[in-house]
Amino acid sequence: MGFATDCIHAGQEPDPSTGAVTTPIFQTSTYVQDGLGRHKGYEYARTHNPTRRALEKNLAALEGGTDAYCYASGLAATHAVLTMMQSGQRVVVSDNVYGGTHRLFTKVLSRVGIEFAFLDSTDPKRLDSEAGPFDMLWIETPTNPLLKICDIRALAEIAHARRALLVVDNTFLSPFFQRPLALGADIVVHSTTKYLNGHSDSVGGVAIVRDPAHADWLRYVQNAVGAILSPFDSWLVLRGTKTLALRMPQHEANARRIAPWLRARPEAKKVYWPGFPDHPGHETHKAQSTGFGAMISVDLGEREAARRFLEALQLCSLGESLGGVETLVAHPATMTHAGYTPEERAALGIGDGLVRLSIGCEDADDLVADLERALAAV
Ligand SMILES: Cc1ncc(COP(=O)(O)O)c(C=O)c1O
């Protein structure tokens, strides 16, 4: 089936008891059993839920995986994947990942003896020579918030030569634009809170795998730890993915209009977007993705300029998060990347004047008018 068909149908059948076209929200904590050891495959809702299972099958199909497991948030999915590591093992991480991922790794999981090394992963040869031995490589591409590009195929080879796993956080592009498993990644993670749900009304996460042994472990952890996605959130994301193939082209068309326009403005010191032909990762990105997405970052210089810009916006909303149909604008230094120290942010180039835009599906003219008004206030 084609991608749009899978978005709408994969993992879902009309409800056998009623014929309901959409998968019902199975809002139950447990299931009546016919007798000792005799049941319909469902015992307890932490372990099994038909709404969640439908979403997991849907997301596995969209990413081209064998299976998927949904968790209470993107970070809970990230945590579940990291339970594949044990004390003494080493994880190499892109130096420019979501601040919450950085916080989970450095402040929580490092306490149980997993070692984390943050390296620039935009140059695979350099990473190969500098990384030393490792057991997992964790990347985002494009990275958050500087939209750097990592070569998934090359990094998969480097990881596999060490018998290590490559995990790709594909939140920024969604499987509509990029399918890392087909490029050699072992596991894909998403914050379903973002494009997969698409409507800024649910928090969730998913890990999608190729290897059935990884699926067994993630299913085990999902039940053993219990950070499950609720039936209602599962239903919301399932509803969201039905229109993924309609939303993503509109997000991107708006970004294609706004990114060059923004770059031509004198207030913008630098605009980050992988669609620019002179972006250092442009060719790599084109070789592994079918679109540039709708995340754009712009450096306005000083923190005060960013503040004036953000406070003058009327249509675009200042808020953490991304990937919804409404345009959201964030200030990484004080919001998404506040978990990094000021020194770490400075070393990465996440300045106080940096603003991150998640371009929504509104009319591009309205967005441009709002951004123009806000830039005039800078
Ligand atoms: C790229 C990326 N990965 C993971 C997460 C974490 O997801 P959640 O907020 O659903 O826990 C985020 C959240 O902003 C994100 O931007």
The ligand as a Gaussian input file, in Angstrom:
#p B3LYP/6-31G(d) Opt

LIG

0 1
 C       13.291000      16.048000      18.828000
 C       12.558000      15.736000      20.104000
 N       12.668000      14.513000      20.631000
 C       12.024000      14.171000      21.777000
 C       11.239000      15.090000      22.448000
 C       10.582000      14.688000      23.744000
 O        9.231000      14.454000      23.541000
 P        8.108000      14.644000      24.674000
 O        8.018000      16.109000      24.963000
 O        6.882000      14.060000      24.047000
 O        8.560000      13.880000      25.870000
 C       11.094000      16.371000      21.929000
 C       10.244000      17.360000      22.632000
 O       10.216000      18.532000      22.316000
 C       11.770000      16.703000      20.723000
 O       11.687000      17.937000      20.199000

